[in-house]
């Protein structure tokens, strides 16, 4: 059968030269065997694997026939053979008791992941509640809101962030700086805004939006500023910086769960696969989740729009998007309804738009603006309410503010994003905020400079995006087993293979039975990690194993290589390539654009001499009668001892040594001709120890080269 396409052919020495070399080796081996038969005493025969030694000493097949991956090697390869001692020729009548060994090949994708800079799509999700910089002071609230002084709503509020106006005025520079900070990636931008909850939930009705897409297409940085001005500033805010939001709308909690849900699923947005998806949430409120309760009784709320209880709602109502429905009571980082997938954190890992991203998740970066809702000492928390825990620094006020910070820290940590906030605040992981307080300035002409907020936006994280690809399938099978010497795949191979992901789940299309290629009469085995082209890829943590049975088809009898290989240690162990092929992994590593061959390491088995083949418990055949022959004269002074039968016999290829001894004494000297190596080795097996020469023993004890070995 022809070798698979795409694998280069082995080098050729030419038919004449190759034939002459093989014929010469065969004649030399036969001559050596005759000499051993005639000249070497049978009971002291050197049983070293001389045939193997002759092959090893001859000119080996060039190891450059197949390039071995070195610096490009990405897989951890292994080979083992169990048991490691077997009988020759697949028989079971030697001390090992079996003629079959099971070989296991393994490949582990253990290469450490490396940083990777993919193309990135960034969706800004901008909260526009009262203290985010869009406070409409028409009502003034002089009784409770100490920051809304009389004057027709033209006076600056207290601890209202200028974050909203700053973003609108500096959108182009923000996009430019994010792109500059990530020169390896092509970054594009889209935008969503939101505010308002539901009637009766500390909110009036009809003037709010839980999810408003301002820029649906992800556009290059160079176009972002103009798009923000056109769609957001001019469209949403009528060319200014204020809207109709006030203290008759929610300002301690918001529909951030709904806004993030729609952004993640891509409702109205054109998320693209093969890019990394990043969401930047900017605001200062808590989500409607029981873990982040907000108490309006200690705030300057408008009594016209208060809810039925001081605490804001803790269940985000179901919401119908143009291309999906958000479940009722969707959680923030944990589910509220018992379904573990019903939270924003879970959705960021499971939504198709997130799974299709390069990082296989939607990273959420959170920036909590410094303003009254997250500053427990702000003068925006009124005094004299007669409510326990109210006023700046009050216990309920502190809890309210901490819930805003906790929510931002939690969602960033759960999705691999970054967090930033007021410089007095910090997250459980020790990350501290970097934002300084910047006064908002006049209501109609706010201050649009905020250096620390600009730095925070410039440094938003793209999440832990790493290149986890280790080996990609190429134009030929990914794994190959090449037997060495007399080793062969057993007639009953018992093939098995497994392909596992780090999660323990099997890989789709795992090739359990190899393709068998016959080359020069020898079966080699070939596998792919997956028969599905898209899944024929190993990522960090993936593992492949394959096992099968082998036997030996001939000499030598000794420790022999199981696999043809050219990895370090293979040559010293007696293995090399066979006609240019060896046991390899063939793939495209992530650090390269061309295929490499990586050799598996060396595995060996010890092949033992077989016995008579008689069933266990059955004695040797009876002694044959002595053949007639010429009497051997014996001097009278030398007494001749009568032969004494022994109860212990050693079978040597169906020749009884007792019978031979009787023949020597009674019928004269009969020379035993050792015509081939197998018989010679069996004669040497009279010893209970493994057959070897005294020269071998001396060599092993002294550590020097063997004497008397045919090397």
Number of C-alpha atoms within 10 A of each C-alpha: 10 7 12 13 10 10 13 12 14 16 13 12 10 8 8 8 10 12 11 11 12 11 11 11 15 12 11 12 14 14 12 15 18 16 13 20 20 14 11 14 14 20 17 15 23 24 23 21 18 21 19 19 15 15 14 17 10 10 9 15 17 14 19 12 18 22 14 22 20 12 7 17 22 25 24 15 19 16 20 20 20 14 15 18 21 27 25 26 20 20 19 18 21 18 13 20 14 18 24 28 24 19 23 18 22 20 22 20 21 17 17 14 14 11 11 15 18 22 17 23 26 24 26 21 25 22 28 26 28 27 32 28 31 28 25 22 26 14 14 22 19 12 10 18 21 18 21 24 18 15 10 11 19 17 17 20 25 21 23 27 29 28 31 24 23 21 22 18 18 17 20 19 17 20 23 18 17 20 20 15 13 18 10 12 17 16 23 21 23 25 25 24 22 23 24 27 27 21 14 16 21 30 27 23 15 9 12 20 15 21 25 20 20 22 23 18 16 21 16 16 22 15 16 23 19 13 20 22 19 16 17 22 20 14 13 17 15 13 13 17 24 24 18 17 24 24 27 20 27 28 29 28 31 28 23 28 25 26 24 25 25 26 24 28 23 22 17 18 20 14 25 16 16 15 21 29 30 27 26 25 24 25 29 33 32 30 28 27 24 15 17 22 21 31 18 23 20 24 25 20 22 20 11 12 18 22 18 11 13 15 16 28 24 19 16 23 18 13 19 12 16 10 10 13 13 19 17 14 21 28 28 28 24 20 18 19 14 8 11 14 19 21 22 26 27 19 26 28 21 18 19 16 23 26 19 19 24 21 24 21 28 30 32 33 27 29 26 28 29 30 28 26 33 26 26 22 16 20 17 25 25 18 18 9 15 10 12 12 16 21 24 20 17 18 13 21 27 19 18 26 25 21 22 24 29 17 21 27 25 19 23 24 20 18 23 18 23 23 28 28 29 22 14 12 21 19 18 10 9 8 14 16 20 18 23 16 18 20 22 28 19 13 21 15 14 21 19 19 18 20 12 17 26 18 15 18 20 19 15 22 23 25 20 14 20 15 19 20 21 25 27 21 23 19 13 18 24 22 26 25 26 25 24 23 23 17 22 22 24 19 10 11 16 13 13 14 19 16 24 19 16 11 8 11 10 14 22 15 16 20 21 19 17 20 15 15 18 13 14 8 8 16 17 20 19 21 22 28 30 21 16 14 13 11 16 22 22 28 20 20 18 24 23 21 19 22 21 22 20 23 26 27 15 15 20 24 22 19 16 23 22 30 29 30 32 25 21 12 13 20 17 10 16 21 26 28 26 21 18 20 27 29 31 27 27 25 28 23 23 17 14 10 9 11 19 23 21 27 29 29 22 25 22 21 20 19 25 25 24 26 19 15 13 13 8 7 6 7 12 15 11 9 14 12 9 15 12 10 12 10 11 12 7 9 8 7 6 7 8 10 7 9 11 8 12 7 7 9 13 19 20 19 14 13 15 17 16 20 15 17 16 20 19 16 17 17 16 16 15 12 9 10 14 21 15 15 22 18 16 24 23 22 23 22 23 16 11 8 7 12 21 18 20 15 16 19 13 14 15 12 9 10 9 10 13 18 15 14 15 15 16
